[in-house]
Amino acid sequence: MSLSRQLTLLFTMLLALCLVIGGVLNFRLERTLLQQQAYQRDHQALEWLNGYLNHRSDPVAMLPRLVDISEPMLTGSRVRLYQADSTVLAEVDLRPGVGQLEWWWDYLGLPQISQQLLLSSGETLELLFEPVAERAELWRLLRWQLISFLVLWIGGSVLAGLLLYRSLKALRMVAAQAAAIADRDFTPCSDMPNNIDLKQIVRAMNMLAQKVRKMLSEEVRMTEKLRELAYRDVLTGLGNVNFWESRLSAVIGSQETIDGGCVLLIQLDQLATYNQTHGREAGDQLLIALADQISESVKPQERSVTARLGGSEFAILLVDISADDAAKTAERIIRNSSIIEPKEGFDIQEILHIGLAWFNQGADETQIMSEADMAMRAAQLKGISGWFSYDAKTLDSSLVQGSSQWRSALLRVLEQKNLQIVAQPVIAANKQSVLHYEVFARMPLVLEDGSEKLASAAVFMPMAVRMGLVSEVDRLIISQLLQTLEQVHWDKSIPIVVNISGQTLADRCFVDWLKRQLQRRVNMPRILLELTEYAAGHFIEELRETERQIDSAMVGFSLDHFGQGFTPFGYLNSIQVDYLKLDSSYIKDIQSNRDNQFFIQALVDIAQGLGVTLIGERVETETEWRTLKNIGVGGGQGYLFAKPKPLTECIERSISDFDQTSTSQ
């Protein structure tokens, strides 16, 4: 119950008590006056009868006539004459409704009054007086008091409620502001109350909001600074060698989303001579210009990783890419870099060389870099700027299909609606319970040799984006998910996370479509739409608009691969997300990487300040999981707990199954 209601109820009870006490006191006073008036009337009537009958020789005969003469005085009375042996000689009864509700009037204090008088003739005169007029007056008083009580009580209660509602408006504003601060809205309250004490509370809350905003902003700024110092090259703004090694290790060690890729090793020759001739500052400007052109050249590859390994050496990681596209990327780097104009004596078209090396799942990192280095040395032998591929034959055949084949395969899947939906649990760190399930899509794919395989979303979704079919594919995944949930007895308390692309979020029709799909179904769990950090940063306005349009009780949001790039964290203050999933590059061998531990600890503090749960993805060893829990990460996901399974199998698994899985691995 709200404070205003409690105070209104208390005031109403006190008002009722005061009115009751006042009414009782007034009633007792009026009753006393009426009692005195009744006794006085009874005594006067008795004295009059005594004086009249004592002068008559035959009182018995005179009594009826006497009553007729003095009827107004005796109204409401019964007059009797008794002999000495109590024999009634005469009786006149002028009482209305004899014996009706006497118990009620006895209770109210106006009973009948009985008095006797011995006449001079020897008879006994009894007068039983019923105070009719006094009772009527007392009843009128009771009705008036009851009506007054109800009017005053109801009117006073309503007036008190209105005054309290108005007086406590400032407290409601403070409560709303506190809730807004919890939701990361630090807008100060400008509507000040008239009450001095409440005004001080509002001012204190405004100061608190600004302090909390400043603290969170400072914490975010320090964490971003920490990330840049640990993983970003100061000169070019690209990732440094630590960033490169962690990303390469995470990609080739992935068991779920990567089927292969390519490493491009880029070398700018003669940098030392350039520095000696034109100075270190000129050499730095040359490296910055080259880094800008490299970044621009790989923009079409959304999941690319670019880093400066040191000196004049750069590296690019491309995943799920065909040999033709990788070659085009290398050529684009050479072509875009040709616009750089070094100082006199140097030609960029003669000193830039690129080596390409291919890898499949689980390849050795050292071997990959060695092959890329050998390819780059082979390119240097050509003299002029160019590129050389070490060996493209090791690339998985699923990646070398042409664009027309991909379009046909995607259109066939959209028509047949035969994507496979699997799910993997995310386990809470503190209770070892399931936080939610994340669903993944598998696409049946026919390879060139006629064999079939299931391609992960990381393989076919980039092609869907390129073909302009990503929104249709995302809708198909959600539709099949909702249909499956209708068929199984899913626990509504466990949310479901489904990945969508930024392009789908930008589709204005998608939100309306999703709302219709959920409204058509009952007993659905909460659906969390998961975007990559990259997609959230590039489609931030679309994400905010979707949050405004959709019911948060039905749909929430989550960010995946968090920390993969160098996107500033400030945008988190303007969106509502339930989970932040750490990129696996921070998770692998976390127990021995102090920099990653320190960085994750800072992210834990930020997440707690934002009211968001931080999740570690691709947790594969007990040591990693134990380290993450000690740091304060809220949950984990990975093969340590369970591999992706069909939803029908997930519902049959209890949390003890996940405990046994983690213990056995």
Summary of the structure (lengths in Angstrom):
residues: 665
radius of gyration: 46.5
end to end distance: 51.3
largest distance: 163.3
contacts: 2092
relative contact order: 0.07
helix: 55%
strand: 18%
